[in-house]
Amino acid sequence: MLRIARELGEELSPQTLKRLLKSKGYVWKRMRRSSRDKRNEADFQAAKAHLARLRVACAASDRDFDLIYFDGAGFTLTPSVPYAWQLCGQTLEIPSGHSPRLNVLGFLKLNGSFQSYIFEGTISSAVLIECFDDYCQRMKRPALIVLDNAPIHTSAEVEAEIKRWEEAGLYLLFLPPYCPELNLIEILWRKIKYEWLPFSAYQSFKDLSEALDEVLRGVGSKYRLNFAH
């Protein structure tokens, strides 16, 4: 607040400054971690434009491919703390504890349909390959899979399978480094962690497993995302 006051050139009380900021269109909200300073901006903009063209092509009724966003996310009893409506003077608390980690690998289509694979513990290249093989068998048309450059995605074991997948109609499109916002599945993970998982999911690992399974099964029906083309 002191920095903002200096920029405004006025000495203000915290209460007055808050009112002034609100009048200027500022809102109080969560900040996010960012790696933008590490990425190549030209590569980011080129990839963003390329994906926009692909989304337009994929939205056509006579499309000959599907655009799929792929990534993984982890869930434990250490919760992602969401905002919530709370009475003045009351603070809602979410239990927090150590637990095994549930890792989810997911394939998200632009229409919101979703295929997920959930595992307890570490995901190896062999496990990832099995998931891609299974998804490849489920495809109704060729698919372009958007994914980041995580080590497990670019391992020698995975690279050895690329030609085989391409022969079956599954192609990989790797994003430039440090561009997570280009992968729309990140929106889904945030929705699950901050909105869709109930507070009761963090009572025990069993509760977390059951609640996460219920949410994952409901993505595309009970839990929906809408992406503008």
ChimeraX commands (.cxc) that place a marker at each C-alpha (Angstrom):
marker #1 position 0.00,0.00,0.00 radius 0.5
marker #1 position 2.87,2.36,0.72 radius 0.5
marker #1 position 4.13,1.87,-2.83 radius 0.5
marker #1 position 0.70,2.66,-4.26 radius 0.5
marker #1 position 0.41,5.74,-2.05 radius 0.5
marker #1 position 3.76,7.00,-3.30 radius 0.5
marker #1 position 2.66,6.46,-6.90 radius 0.5
marker #1 position -0.52,8.42,-6.24 radius 0.5
marker #1 position 1.51,11.15,-4.55 radius 0.5
marker #1 position -0.74,11.29,-1.51 radius 0.5
marker #1 position -0.49,10.40,2.17 radius 0.5
marker #1 position -3.54,8.28,2.92 radius 0.5
marker #1 position -4.81,6.09,5.72 radius 0.5
marker #1 position -5.18,2.36,4.88 radius 0.5
marker #1 position -8.98,2.71,4.98 radius 0.5
marker #1 position -9.00,5.71,2.66 radius 0.5
marker #1 position -6.55,4.04,0.32 radius 0.5
marker #1 position -8.75,0.94,0.11 radius 0.5
marker #1 position -11.77,3.08,-0.79 radius 0.5
marker #1 position -9.73,4.95,-3.39 radius 0.5
marker #1 position -8.43,1.75,-4.96 radius 0.5
marker #1 position -11.94,0.32,-5.21 radius 0.5
marker #1 position -13.14,3.53,-6.88 radius 0.5
marker #1 position -10.33,3.15,-9.44 radius 0.5
marker #1 position -11.36,-0.36,-10.36 radius 0.5
marker #1 position -8.95,-2.33,-8.15 radius 0.5
marker #1 position -10.21,-5.54,-6.53 radius 0.5
marker #1 position -8.80,-7.67,-3.72 radius 0.5
marker #1 position -8.03,-11.09,-5.13 radius 0.5
marker #1 position -5.54,-13.91,-5.00 radius 0.5
marker #1 position -2.20,-13.39,-6.75 radius 0.5
marker #1 position -0.84,-16.25,-8.85 radius 0.5
marker #1 position 2.62,-17.63,-9.25 radius 0.5
marker #1 position 4.02,-16.86,-12.67 radius 0.5
marker #1 position 7.00,-17.89,-14.77 radius 0.5
marker #1 position 6.43,-15.31,-17.51 radius 0.5
marker #1 position 9.82,-13.73,-16.94 radius 0.5
marker #1 position 11.48,-17.03,-17.92 radius 0.5
marker #1 position 9.72,-17.64,-21.22 radius 0.5
marker #1 position 10.49,-16.42,-24.72 radius 0.5
marker #1 position 7.71,-13.94,-25.48 radius 0.5
marker #1 position 7.99,-14.38,-29.26 radius 0.5
marker #1 position 7.63,-18.15,-28.91 radius 0.5
marker #1 position 4.66,-17.65,-26.59 radius 0.5
marker #1 position 2.84,-15.33,-28.98 radius 0.5
marker #1 position 3.53,-17.62,-31.95 radius 0.5
marker #1 position 2.20,-20.65,-30.08 radius 0.5
marker #1 position -0.84,-18.70,-28.89 radius 0.5
marker #1 position -1.70,-17.66,-32.44 radius 0.5
marker #1 position -1.14,-21.19,-33.76 radius 0.5
marker #1 position -3.44,-22.67,-31.12 radius 0.5
marker #1 position -6.10,-20.07,-31.91 radius 0.5
marker #1 position -6.08,-21.17,-35.56 radius 0.5
marker #1 position -6.26,-24.81,-34.54 radius 0.5
marker #1 position -9.23,-24.11,-32.27 radius 0.5
marker #1 position -11.09,-22.43,-35.13 radius 0.5
marker #1 position -10.36,-25.38,-37.43 radius 0.5
marker #1 position -11.41,-27.85,-34.73 radius 0.5
marker #1 position -14.70,-26.00,-34.20 radius 0.5
marker #1 position -15.81,-26.64,-37.79 radius 0.5
marker #1 position -18.55,-29.22,-38.22 radius 0.5
marker #1 position -16.56,-31.00,-40.91 radius 0.5
marker #1 position -13.33,-31.11,-38.91 radius 0.5
marker #1 position -11.05,-34.06,-39.48 radius 0.5
marker #1 position -9.25,-33.93,-36.13 radius 0.5
marker #1 position -9.80,-33.21,-32.44 radius 0.5
marker #1 position -7.72,-30.78,-30.40 radius 0.5
marker #1 position -6.95,-32.28,-26.98 radius 0.5
marker #1 position -5.29,-30.64,-23.99 radius 0.5
marker #1 position -3.25,-33.01,-21.82 radius 0.5
marker #1 position -1.56,-32.61,-18.45 radius 0.5
marker #1 position -1.34,-34.03,-14.96 radius 0.5
marker #1 position -2.21,-32.70,-11.52 radius 0.5
marker #1 position -1.61,-33.86,-7.96 radius 0.5
marker #1 position -3.97,-33.91,-4.99 radius 0.5
marker #1 position -3.19,-34.46,-1.28 radius 0.5
marker #1 position -4.73,-33.64,2.08 radius 0.5
marker #1 position -2.84,-30.35,2.01 radius 0.5
marker #1 position -5.67,-28.41,0.37 radius 0.5
marker #1 position -5.70,-25.57,-2.10 radius 0.5
marker #1 position -7.41,-22.94,0.02 radius 0.5
marker #1 position -10.33,-21.34,-1.80 radius 0.5
marker #1 position -12.19,-18.17,-1.03 radius 0.5
marker #1 position -15.57,-18.63,0.71 radius 0.5
marker #1 position -18.37,-16.46,2.04 radius 0.5
marker #1 position -17.87,-16.15,5.79 radius 0.5
marker #1 position -19.66,-14.25,8.53 radius 0.5
marker #1 position -17.85,-11.28,10.00 radius 0.5
marker #1 position -15.78,-12.48,12.93 radius 0.5
marker #1 position -15.90,-16.09,11.71 radius 0.5
marker #1 position -13.07,-17.89,9.91 radius 0.5
marker #1 position -13.75,-21.15,8.12 radius 0.5
marker #1 position -10.96,-23.65,8.43 radius 0.5
marker #1 position -10.09,-26.62,6.22 radius 0.5
marker #1 position -8.31,-29.60,7.78 radius 0.5
marker #1 position -4.78,-30.05,6.51 radius 0.5
marker #1 position -2.58,-33.11,6.85 radius 0.5
marker #1 position 0.02,-35.31,5.25 radius 0.5
marker #1 position -1.20,-38.05,2.94 radius 0.5
marker #1 position -0.27,-40.09,-0.09 radius 0.5
marker #1 position -0.51,-38.18,-3.34 radius 0.5
marker #1 position -3.19,-38.82,-5.93 radius 0.5
marker #1 position -1.91,-38.05,-9.42 radius 0.5
marker #1 position -4.34,-37.51,-12.26 radius 0.5
marker #1 position -3.53,-37.59,-15.97 radius 0.5
marker #1 position -6.23,-36.02,-18.11 radius 0.5
marker #1 position -7.23,-35.46,-21.74 radius 0.5
marker #1 position -9.60,-32.50,-22.21 radius 0.5
marker #1 position -11.51,-31.72,-25.43 radius 0.5
marker #1 position -12.70,-28.25,-26.40 radius 0.5
marker #1 position -16.32,-29.38,-25.94 radius 0.5
marker #1 position -15.54,-30.11,-22.28 radius 0.5
marker #1 position -15.51,-33.90,-22.50 radius 0.5
marker #1 position -12.78,-35.41,-20.38 radius 0.5
marker #1 position -10.93,-38.68,-19.95 radius 0.5
marker #1 position -8.89,-39.13,-16.80 radius 0.5
marker #1 position -6.57,-41.69,-15.23 radius 0.5
marker #1 position -5.88,-41.58,-11.51 radius 0.5
marker #1 position -2.96,-43.14,-9.66 radius 0.5
marker #1 position -1.62,-43.18,-6.14 radius 0.5
marker #1 position 2.06,-42.29,-6.16 radius 0.5
marker #1 position 4.56,-41.38,-8.84 radius 0.5
marker #1 position 3.77,-41.39,-12.55 radius 0.5
marker #1 position 6.47,-43.08,-14.62 radius 0.5
marker #1 position 7.03,-42.95,-18.36 radius 0.5
marker #1 position 5.65,-46.48,-18.61 radius 0.5
marker #1 position 2.42,-45.42,-16.91 radius 0.5
marker #1 position 2.09,-42.35,-19.14 radius 0.5
marker #1 position 2.60,-44.49,-22.26 radius 0.5
marker #1 position -0.12,-46.90,-21.11 radius 0.5
marker #1 position -2.53,-43.97,-20.69 radius 0.5
marker #1 position -1.74,-42.63,-24.15 radius 0.5
marker #1 position -2.17,-46.10,-25.63 radius 0.5
marker #1 position -5.57,-46.45,-23.96 radius 0.5
marker #1 position -6.68,-43.00,-25.08 radius 0.5
marker #1 position -5.50,-43.71,-28.61 radius 0.5
marker #1 position -7.83,-46.72,-28.75 radius 0.5
marker #1 position -10.77,-44.54,-27.63 radius 0.5
marker #1 position -10.32,-41.82,-30.28 radius 0.5
marker #1 position -13.06,-41.45,-32.90 radius 0.5
marker #1 position -10.89,-39.35,-35.22 radius 0.5
marker #1 position -7.24,-38.25,-35.37 radius 0.5
marker #1 position -6.19,-36.09,-32.44 radius 0.5
marker #1 position -3.61,-33.39,-31.81 radius 0.5
marker #1 position -2.52,-33.53,-28.18 radius 0.5
marker #1 position -1.30,-30.26,-26.63 radius 0.5
marker #1 position 1.16,-30.77,-23.77 radius 0.5
marker #1 position 4.08,-29.08,-22.06 radius 0.5
marker #1 position 7.74,-30.04,-21.99 radius 0.5
marker #1 position 7.76,-31.77,-18.61 radius 0.5
marker #1 position 10.60,-34.32,-18.38 radius 0.5
marker #1 position 8.18,-37.23,-18.28 radius 0.5
marker #1 position 6.58,-35.99,-21.53 radius 0.5
marker #1 position 9.90,-35.81,-23.36 radius 0.5
marker #1 position 11.63,-38.88,-21.98 radius 0.5
marker #1 position 13.40,-41.29,-24.33 radius 0.5
marker #1 position 10.74,-43.90,-23.59 radius 0.5
marker #1 position 7.95,-41.55,-24.70 radius 0.5
marker #1 position 9.86,-40.32,-27.76 radius 0.5
marker #1 position 10.24,-43.93,-28.87 radius 0.5
marker #1 position 6.43,-44.25,-29.06 radius 0.5
marker #1 position 5.70,-41.08,-31.06 radius 0.5
marker #1 position 5.95,-42.67,-34.50 radius 0.5
marker #1 position 3.66,-45.53,-33.47 radius 0.5
marker #1 position 1.09,-43.07,-32.11 radius 0.5
marker #1 position 1.23,-40.96,-35.24 radius 0.5
marker #1 position 0.54,-44.03,-37.35 radius 0.5
marker #1 position -2.60,-44.50,-35.24 radius 0.5
marker #1 position -3.64,-40.85,-35.67 radius 0.5
marker #1 position -2.39,-39.38,-32.40 radius 0.5
marker #1 position 0.02,-36.43,-32.73 radius 0.5
marker #1 position 1.82,-34.44,-30.03 radius 0.5
marker #1 position 2.11,-30.65,-30.03 radius 0.5
marker #1 position 4.59,-29.45,-27.41 radius 0.5
marker #1 position 4.15,-25.96,-25.96 radius 0.5
marker #1 position 7.10,-23.60,-25.54 radius 0.5
marker #1 position 8.66,-23.66,-22.04 radius 0.5
marker #1 position 6.96,-21.67,-19.26 radius 0.5
marker #1 position 3.65,-21.19,-21.07 radius 0.5
marker #1 position 1.15,-23.06,-18.86 radius 0.5
marker #1 position -1.72,-20.66,-19.64 radius 0.5
marker #1 position -1.76,-21.97,-23.21 radius 0.5
marker #1 position -2.87,-25.37,-21.93 radius 0.5
marker #1 position -6.60,-25.05,-21.25 radius 0.5
marker #1 position -6.61,-28.08,-18.96 radius 0.5
marker #1 position -4.97,-25.84,-16.35 radius 0.5
marker #1 position -8.38,-24.13,-16.02 radius 0.5
marker #1 position -9.92,-27.49,-15.23 radius 0.5
marker #1 position -7.36,-28.27,-12.51 radius 0.5
marker #1 position -8.01,-24.88,-10.87 radius 0.5
marker #1 position -11.76,-25.47,-10.96 radius 0.5
marker #1 position -11.37,-28.85,-9.30 radius 0.5
marker #1 position -8.96,-27.65,-6.62 radius 0.5
marker #1 position -10.58,-24.32,-5.76 radius 0.5
marker #1 position -14.28,-24.81,-6.51 radius 0.5
marker #1 position -15.48,-28.34,-7.17 radius 0.5
marker #1 position -13.80,-30.36,-4.42 radius 0.5
marker #1 position -15.90,-29.91,-1.24 radius 0.5
marker #1 position -14.38,-29.01,2.11 radius 0.5
marker #1 position -15.35,-32.48,3.34 radius 0.5
marker #1 position -12.89,-34.04,0.87 radius 0.5
marker #1 position -10.02,-33.11,3.19 radius 0.5
marker #1 position -11.28,-35.01,6.24 radius 0.5
marker #1 position -9.34,-38.14,5.26 radius 0.5
marker #1 position -7.50,-39.69,2.34 radius 0.5
marker #1 position -10.51,-41.94,1.73 radius 0.5
marker #1 position -12.78,-38.89,1.54 radius 0.5
marker #1 position -10.34,-37.18,-0.85 radius 0.5
marker #1 position -10.16,-40.24,-3.10 radius 0.5
marker #1 position -13.93,-40.61,-3.26 radius 0.5
marker #1 position -14.62,-36.90,-3.78 radius 0.5
marker #1 position -11.97,-36.58,-6.48 radius 0.5
marker #1 position -13.31,-39.64,-8.28 radius 0.5
marker #1 position -16.82,-38.19,-8.17 radius 0.5
marker #1 position -15.67,-34.87,-9.63 radius 0.5
marker #1 position -13.55,-36.48,-12.35 radius 0.5
marker #1 position -16.44,-38.69,-13.43 radius 0.5
marker #1 position -18.71,-35.64,-13.60 radius 0.5
marker #1 position -16.48,-33.42,-15.74 radius 0.5
marker #1 position -18.35,-32.67,-18.95 radius 0.5
marker #1 position -21.76,-33.34,-17.41 radius 0.5
marker #1 position -22.29,-32.22,-13.80 radius 0.5
marker #1 position -19.09,-30.14,-13.85 radius 0.5
marker #1 position -18.81,-28.20,-17.05 radius 0.5
marker #1 position -16.34,-25.89,-18.75 radius 0.5
marker #1 position -17.16,-23.70,-21.72 radius 0.5
marker #1 position -14.39,-22.43,-23.96 radius 0.5
marker #1 position -15.03,-19.62,-26.41 radius 0.5
marker #1 position -13.58,-20.33,-29.84 radius 0.5
marker link #1:1,2 radius 0.2
marker link #1:2,3 radius 0.2
marker link #1:3,4 radius 0.2
marker link #1:4,5 radius 0.2
marker link #1:5,6 radius 0.2
marker link #1:6,7 radius 0.2
marker link #1:7,8 radius 0.2
marker link #1:8,9 radius 0.2
marker link #1:9,10 radius 0.2
marker link #1:10,11 radius 0.2
marker link #1:11,12 radius 0.2
marker link #1:12,13 radius 0.2
marker link #1:13,14 radius 0.2
marker link #1:14,15 radius 0.2
marker link #1:15,16 radius 0.2
marker link #1:16,17 radius 0.2
marker link #1:17,18 radius 0.2
marker link #1:18,19 radius 0.2
marker link #1:19,20 radius 0.2
marker link #1:20,21 radius 0.2
marker link #1:21,22 radius 0.2
marker link #1:22,23 radius 0.2
marker link #1:23,24 radius 0.2
marker link #1:24,25 radius 0.2
marker link #1:25,26 radius 0.2
marker link #1:26,27 radius 0.2
marker link #1:27,28 radius 0.2
marker link #1:28,29 radius 0.2
marker link #1:29,30 radius 0.2
marker link #1:30,31 radius 0.2
marker link #1:31,32 radius 0.2
marker link #1:32,33 radius 0.2
marker link #1:33,34 radius 0.2
marker link #1:34,35 radius 0.2
marker link #1:35,36 radius 0.2
marker link #1:36,37 radius 0.2
marker link #1:37,38 radius 0.2
marker link #1:38,39 radius 0.2
marker link #1:39,40 radius 0.2
marker link #1:40,41 radius 0.2
marker link #1:41,42 radius 0.2
marker link #1:42,43 radius 0.2
marker link #1:43,44 radius 0.2
marker link #1:44,45 radius 0.2
marker link #1:45,46 radius 0.2
marker link #1:46,47 radius 0.2
marker link #1:47,48 radius 0.2
marker link #1:48,49 radius 0.2
marker link #1:49,50 radius 0.2
marker link #1:50,51 radius 0.2
marker link #1:51,52 radius 0.2
marker link #1:52,53 radius 0.2
marker link #1:53,54 radius 0.2
marker link #1:54,55 radius 0.2
marker link #1:55,56 radius 0.2
marker link #1:56,57 radius 0.2
marker link #1:57,58 radius 0.2
marker link #1:58,59 radius 0.2
marker link #1:59,60 radius 0.2
marker link #1:60,61 radius 0.2
marker link #1:61,62 radius 0.2
marker link #1:62,63 radius 0.2
marker link #1:63,64 radius 0.2
marker link #1:64,65 radius 0.2
marker link #1:65,66 radius 0.2
marker link #1:66,67 radius 0.2
marker link #1:67,68 radius 0.2
marker link #1:68,69 radius 0.2
marker link #1:69,70 radius 0.2
marker link #1:70,71 radius 0.2
marker link #1:71,72 radius 0.2
marker link #1:72,73 radius 0.2
marker link #1:73,74 radius 0.2
marker link #1:74,75 radius 0.2
marker link #1:75,76 radius 0.2
marker link #1:76,77 radius 0.2
marker link #1:77,78 radius 0.2
marker link #1:78,79 radius 0.2
marker link #1:79,80 radius 0.2
marker link #1:80,81 radius 0.2
marker link #1:81,82 radius 0.2
marker link #1:82,83 radius 0.2
marker link #1:83,84 radius 0.2
marker link #1:84,85 radius 0.2
marker link #1:85,86 radius 0.2
marker link #1:86,87 radius 0.2
marker link #1:87,88 radius 0.2
marker link #1:88,89 radius 0.2
marker link #1:89,90 radius 0.2
marker link #1:90,91 radius 0.2
marker link #1:91,92 radius 0.2
marker link #1:92,93 radius 0.2
marker link #1:93,94 radius 0.2
marker link #1:94,95 radius 0.2
marker link #1:95,96 radius 0.2
marker link #1:96,97 radius 0.2
marker link #1:97,98 radius 0.2
marker link #1:98,99 radius 0.2
marker link #1:99,100 radius 0.2
marker link #1:100,101 radius 0.2
marker link #1:101,102 radius 0.2
marker link #1:102,103 radius 0.2
marker link #1:103,104 radius 0.2
marker link #1:104,105 radius 0.2
marker link #1:105,106 radius 0.2
marker link #1:106,107 radius 0.2
marker link #1:107,108 radius 0.2
marker link #1:108,109 radius 0.2
marker link #1:109,110 radius 0.2
marker link #1:110,111 radius 0.2
marker link #1:111,112 radius 0.2
marker link #1:112,113 radius 0.2
marker link #1:113,114 radius 0.2
marker link #1:114,115 radius 0.2
marker link #1:115,116 radius 0.2
marker link #1:116,117 radius 0.2
marker link #1:117,118 radius 0.2
marker link #1:118,119 radius 0.2
marker link #1:119,120 radius 0.2
marker link #1:120,121 radius 0.2
marker link #1:121,122 radius 0.2
marker link #1:122,123 radius 0.2
marker link #1:123,124 radius 0.2
marker link #1:124,125 radius 0.2
marker link #1:125,126 radius 0.2
marker link #1:126,127 radius 0.2
marker link #1:127,128 radius 0.2
marker link #1:128,129 radius 0.2
marker link #1:129,130 radius 0.2
marker link #1:130,131 radius 0.2
marker link #1:131,132 radius 0.2
marker link #1:132,133 radius 0.2
marker link #1:133,134 radius 0.2
marker link #1:134,135 radius 0.2
marker link #1:135,136 radius 0.2
marker link #1:136,137 radius 0.2
marker link #1:137,138 radius 0.2
marker link #1:138,139 radius 0.2
marker link #1:139,140 radius 0.2
marker link #1:140,141 radius 0.2
marker link #1:141,142 radius 0.2
marker link #1:142,143 radius 0.2
marker link #1:143,144 radius 0.2
marker link #1:144,145 radius 0.2
marker link #1:145,146 radius 0.2
marker link #1:146,147 radius 0.2
marker link #1:147,148 radius 0.2
marker link #1:148,149 radius 0.2
marker link #1:149,150 radius 0.2
marker link #1:150,151 radius 0.2
marker link #1:151,152 radius 0.2
marker link #1:152,153 radius 0.2
marker link #1:153,154 radius 0.2
marker link #1:154,155 radius 0.2
marker link #1:155,156 radius 0.2
marker link #1:156,157 radius 0.2
marker link #1:157,158 radius 0.2
marker link #1:158,159 radius 0.2
marker link #1:159,160 radius 0.2
marker link #1:160,161 radius 0.2
marker link #1:161,162 radius 0.2
marker link #1:162,163 radius 0.2
marker link #1:163,164 radius 0.2
marker link #1:164,165 radius 0.2
marker link #1:165,166 radius 0.2
marker link #1:166,167 radius 0.2
marker link #1:167,168 radius 0.2
marker link #1:168,169 radius 0.2
marker link #1:169,170 radius 0.2
marker link #1:170,171 radius 0.2
marker link #1:171,172 radius 0.2
marker link #1:172,173 radius 0.2
marker link #1:173,174 radius 0.2
marker link #1:174,175 radius 0.2
marker link #1:175,176 radius 0.2
marker link #1:176,177 radius 0.2
marker link #1:177,178 radius 0.2
marker link #1:178,179 radius 0.2
marker link #1:179,180 radius 0.2
marker link #1:180,181 radius 0.2
marker link #1:181,182 radius 0.2
marker link #1:182,183 radius 0.2
marker link #1:183,184 radius 0.2
marker link #1:184,185 radius 0.2
marker link #1:185,186 radius 0.2
marker link #1:186,187 radius 0.2
marker link #1:187,188 radius 0.2
marker link #1:188,189 radius 0.2
marker link #1:189,190 radius 0.2
marker link #1:190,191 radius 0.2
marker link #1:191,192 radius 0.2
marker link #1:192,193 radius 0.2
marker link #1:193,194 radius 0.2
marker link #1:194,195 radius 0.2
marker link #1:195,196 radius 0.2
marker link #1:196,197 radius 0.2
marker link #1:197,198 radius 0.2
marker link #1:198,199 radius 0.2
marker link #1:199,200 radius 0.2
marker link #1:200,201 radius 0.2
marker link #1:201,202 radius 0.2
marker link #1:202,203 radius 0.2
marker link #1:203,204 radius 0.2
marker link #1:204,205 radius 0.2
marker link #1:205,206 radius 0.2
marker link #1:206,207 radius 0.2
marker link #1:207,208 radius 0.2
marker link #1:208,209 radius 0.2
marker link #1:209,210 radius 0.2
marker link #1:210,211 radius 0.2
marker link #1:211,212 radius 0.2
marker link #1:212,213 radius 0.2
marker link #1:213,214 radius 0.2
marker link #1:214,215 radius 0.2
marker link #1:215,216 radius 0.2
marker link #1:216,217 radius 0.2
marker link #1:217,218 radius 0.2
marker link #1:218,219 radius 0.2
marker link #1:219,220 radius 0.2
marker link #1:220,221 radius 0.2
marker link #1:221,222 radius 0.2
marker link #1:222,223 radius 0.2
marker link #1:223,224 radius 0.2
marker link #1:224,225 radius 0.2
marker link #1:225,226 radius 0.2
marker link #1:226,227 radius 0.2
marker link #1:227,228 radius 0.2
marker link #1:228,229 radius 0.2
view
